Amino acid sequence: MKLKSKSSLFHTIIERIDQQLASMPLNDSEGAPLEDSTEFDMHVDAIKEMKLTNASGTIIHPFSTAVATQLVYDELAERREQGNGNNWHE
């Protein structure tokens, strides 16, 4: 996907969240769906606690708990949908 924005901060946010979401497993360490696991919060927290520094040196946290939670749910739902021929829905 080609982004139109020239903001390096925006591009950094997109790259970091993409890496974080792509590294999540579909299931927890015991094989249960991540959505039903206590490990789910660990992945939400990793996004929520993401720190970036802007050009003036200010540390920012770009994602709230609500946004981080929705990003994790959406990533898992999309992966399951693609992996199951669109047969699984949240």
GIBEL-V342449 format. One record per residue. N is the residue number from 1. RES is the residue in one letter. PHI is phi in whole degrees, 0 to 359 (* if undefined). OMEGA is omega in whole degrees, 0 to 359 (999 if undefined). NEAR is the number of other ideal C-beta (glycine too) atoms within 10 Angstrom. Layout:
[[N/RES/PHI/OMEGA/NEAR] [N/RES/PHI/OMEGA/NEAR]]
//
This chain:
[[1/M/*/178/4] [2/K/269/179/3] [3/L/272/180/9] [4/K/273/182/4] [5/S/295/177/9] [6/K/259/183/7] [7/S/296/179/12] [8/S/292/177/10] [9/L/296/178/14] [10/F/300/180/12] [11/H/297/178/12] [12/T/295/178/14] [13/I/300/182/16] [14/I/298/180/14] [15/E/297/182/10] [16/R/294/181/16] [17/I/290/177/18] [18/D/299/178/12] [19/Q/298/182/9] [20/Q/296/181/18] [21/L/293/181/18] [22/A/294/183/9] [23/S/274/181/9] [24/M/286/174/18] [25/P/278/175/13] [26/L/284/183/13] [27/N/235/178/14] [28/D/282/183/16] [29/S/295/178/8] [30/E/258/177/7] [31/G/93/178/9] [32/A/281/176/13] [33/P/304/184/13] [34/L/303/181/20] [35/E/298/182/15] [36/D/259/188/10] [37/S/249/173/17] [38/T/290/178/9] [39/E/286/180/15] [40/F/304/182/19] [41/D/299/178/14] [42/M/298/181/13] [43/H/286/175/22] [44/V/297/181/19] [45/D/298/179/13] [46/A/298/178/15] [47/I/285/181/23] [48/K/299/183/19] [49/E/271/179/10] [50/M/302/180/16] [51/K/242/175/9] [52/L/228/178/13] [53/T/246/180/11] [54/N/279/185/12] [55/A/300/181/8] [56/S/271/178/5] [57/G/92/179/6] [58/T/281/177/8] [59/I/278/178/8] [60/I/236/174/12] [61/H/244/189/12] [62/P/285/186/17] [63/F/235/174/20] [64/S/277/176/11] [65/T/299/181/12] [66/A/298/180/10] [67/V/292/179/14] [68/A/300/179/23] [69/T/298/180/17] [70/Q/295/177/13] [71/L/297/180/19] [72/V/294/178/24] [73/Y/302/182/15] [74/D/296/179/12] [75/E/300/181/20] [76/L/295/180/22] [77/A/297/180/14] [78/E/296/179/11] [79/R/296/179/17] [80/R/295/180/17] [81/E/297/179/14] [82/Q/292/182/10] [83/G/283/183/11] [84/N/245/179/10] [85/G/58/179/7] [86/N/64/180/9] [87/N/268/183/8] [88/W/254/176/14] [89/H/221/180/8] [90/E/294/999/9]]
//
